[in-house]
């Protein structure tokens, strides 16, 4: 569901310069061929299409792009990036915009997406660099504050049944994953991400 863009935009190229300095991505190289938007599998759920996000970023419309639903819907599948004839890392721009939205304290219109991202990173940190699926689902349930509701409504029983079926079919491992050997590198990655 595409949103109508404001008619009178005042360009401010400092935001495109900010993206260029931080990520080395020149959003001003985009000539609006729309290949990114036509290849994106998630445009049905976006308020602004990927080519519009890039154009608005190039024009310095920071508030508009950081408050859009699109940056949170993007799954970073990189279809847009591979289709771009000017080699613009569109998925990288979307990641940058998500980071900026979080830094500026903007509420995510896709609350569960942000909760899942944070749960995933916490899981990787707690599990020593590898994904632990049961821990991930527990952390995600806690972040969504849905655990108590599930316990009260009995929905937790259904989740446990599903988890048991997945375990029986070898789709869910309950043993802790092996920790990565490069612990210092993992620690540095998380330290770098915080700064």
SVG drawing of the C-alpha trace seen along z (x, -y; Angstrom):
<svg xmlns="http://www.w3.org/2000/svg" viewBox="-7 -23 47 61">
<polyline fill="none" stroke="black" stroke-width="0.4" points="0.0,0.0 2.0,-2.9 1.8,-6.3 1.4,-9.5 4.5,-11.6 4.3,-15.3 4.3,-17.6 6.7,-20.2 9.9,-18.8 12.9,-20.9 16.1,-19.1 18.8,-18.8 21.8,-16.8 23.4,-16.5 21.5,-13.3 22.8,-11.6 26.3,-12.8 25.8,-11.2 24.9,-7.9 27.9,-8.2 30.3,-8.8 28.9,-6.1 28.2,-3.3 30.1,-4.4 26.8,-4.2 26.0,-7.0 22.2,-7.2 22.5,-10.1 23.7,-7.7 20.1,-6.4 18.4,-7.3 15.0,-5.9 14.8,-2.9 12.6,-1.2 14.3,2.2 14.7,2.5 11.0,1.9 9.8,4.2 12.0,7.1 11.2,6.7 9.0,9.5 7.6,7.4 6.3,4.2 2.7,5.3 3.4,4.5 5.4,1.3 4.1,-2.3 7.0,-3.6 8.7,-1.5 12.4,-0.9 13.2,-3.4 11.2,-6.0 13.2,-5.4 16.4,-5.9 15.1,-9.0 13.8,-10.5 17.1,-9.7 19.0,-11.4 16.8,-14.5 17.4,-14.5 13.9,-13.6 15.2,-12.0 12.0,-12.2 9.9,-10.7 12.2,-7.7 12.9,-7.0 9.2,-7.0 8.3,-4.8 7.0,-1.3 9.2,-0.1 12.5,-0.1 11.1,2.4 9.3,4.5 12.5,5.0 14.0,8.4 17.4,7.6 17.1,10.3 19.3,8.1 17.1,8.7 17.1,4.9 20.8,4.6 21.6,7.3 19.1,5.7 20.5,2.2 22.3,1.2 24.3,-1.4 25.4,1.0 23.7,-0.9 23.5,1.3 19.8,0.6 19.6,3.3 22.5,1.6 20.7,-1.7 17.6,-0.1 19.8,1.4 21.3,-2.1 17.9,-3.7 16.7,-1.1 19.8,-1.9 19.2,-5.6 15.5,-5.2 16.5,-3.2 19.2,-5.7 16.8,-8.6 14.3,-6.8 11.5,-6.6 8.9,-3.9 8.9,-1.1 5.6,-0.7 6.6,3.0 7.1,3.6 7.7,7.4 10.4,6.9 12.5,4.8 11.8,7.2 13.0,10.1 16.2,8.3 17.1,7.5 16.2,11.1 18.4,12.5 21.4,10.4 20.9,11.2 20.7,15.0 23.9,14.8 25.7,13.0 24.4,15.4 25.0,18.5 28.6,17.7 28.2,16.8 25.8,19.5 22.0,19.5 20.1,21.3 16.5,21.6 14.7,22.4 16.5,19.5 15.7,17.2 12.0,18.0 12.0,17.5 13.7,14.2 11.3,13.1 8.3,14.1 9.6,12.1 10.3,9.0 6.9,9.1 5.4,9.5 3.3,12.2 4.5,15.0 2.2,14.2 -0.8,14.0 0.1,17.3 0.3,18.9 -3.1,17.5 -4.9,18.4 -3.4,21.8 -1.7,20.9 1.6,22.0 0.4,25.6 0.0,25.3 3.5,23.8 5.0,26.6 3.2,29.2 4.5,27.6 8.0,27.5 7.8,31.2 6.7,32.1 9.6,30.0 12.0,31.7 10.7,35.2 11.3,34.3 14.8,33.0 13.8,29.4 14.5,28.1 17.6,28.8 17.4,28.4 21.1,29.0 23.2,25.8 25.1,25.0 28.9,25.1 30.5,21.8 32.5,20.2 36.3,20.4 36.9,16.7 35.5,15.3 37.6,12.2 36.3,11.4 32.7,11.9 33.2,9.6 34.8,7.0 31.8,7.1 29.3,6.5 31.6,3.7 31.8,2.1 28.0,2.4 27.4,0.5 29.6,-2.4"/>
</svg>
